[in-house]
């Protein structure tokens, strides 16, 4: 299924605007292709001149205005919301049983810190990485439960009570 999805995305191409661009960034992240997702995320943030003048440094038809509104003319909030969701999807992916950490980390984000990404099951994730290697992860449970943290080939099962937090040096 993943290969078929990848082929479909390749056929459709990357040139799109607004919510469609954001949706495709999320799909590339879900396919664990952080570099492709990042390329499209940068396109989503390309400057667009709001008065419609075309210059070498600006263009119409997708990107971002100076106020950071998505430039799917005249404006499309779904491009903004979807772009933010795409960043979260590049860093954390979850289902009812597991939480994948840094599944689609692009090369450009070699080192970083993120705090407060919500995962399924009522878990809140904060983490640090350096040289594209996860160093520390903090998990807070809003409702209690268990999950499996996954990063690369390493897994860690955790069980937390409601309101409990744990910190793992990865």
Residue, then its C-alpha position, 0 to 999 in steps of 0.5 A: x500500500x505504501x509503495x502504491x501511495x508513493x507512486x500515486x504521489x509521484x505521478x501527481x507531482x508536487x506543484x499544488x497550493x493551499x490545503x492540497x500542498x499541506x495534505x501532500x506534505x503530511x502524506x510524504x511524512x507518513x511514508x517516512x520520507x522526511x526530505x521530500x516532506x521538508x522540500x514541500x514544506x519549504x515550498x509552502x513557505x515560499x514568499x508570495x507578493x500579496x499585490x500580485x506583482x510577479x518578480x524574480x523573488x515573488x510569485x503567485x499561485x501558492x506559498x505564503x504572504x508576509x503575514x504568514x497566511x497561506x497564499x492560495x489566492x486569496x487566502x486559505x487557512x487550511x494550508x496553514x493548519x495543514x502545514x503545522x500538522x505536517x511538521x508534527x507528523x514529521x516528528x511524531x506518528x502514533x496509533x492506539x498501540x505505538x508512538x513513532x519518534x522522529x519517523x520522517x526527520x529531514x536532514x535539514x533538522x539535524x538537531x532540535x527540540x520539540x515540546x508538547x506534541x500530542x499523540x494518540x492515547x492521551x500522551x504528550x511528547x517532548x524530545x531532543x535530538x542531535x546529529x539526527x539521533x534521539x537523545x531524550x524523550x519525555x512522555x506525559x499521560x493525560x489519562x493513563x495507559x500503555x504504549x510502545x515508543x519506537x525510534x529506528x530499531x529501538x522500542x521501549x514499552x511504557x505504562x503511565x498513570x493519569x498525570x504521570x510523566x517519565x523521561x527516557x534517555x534514549 
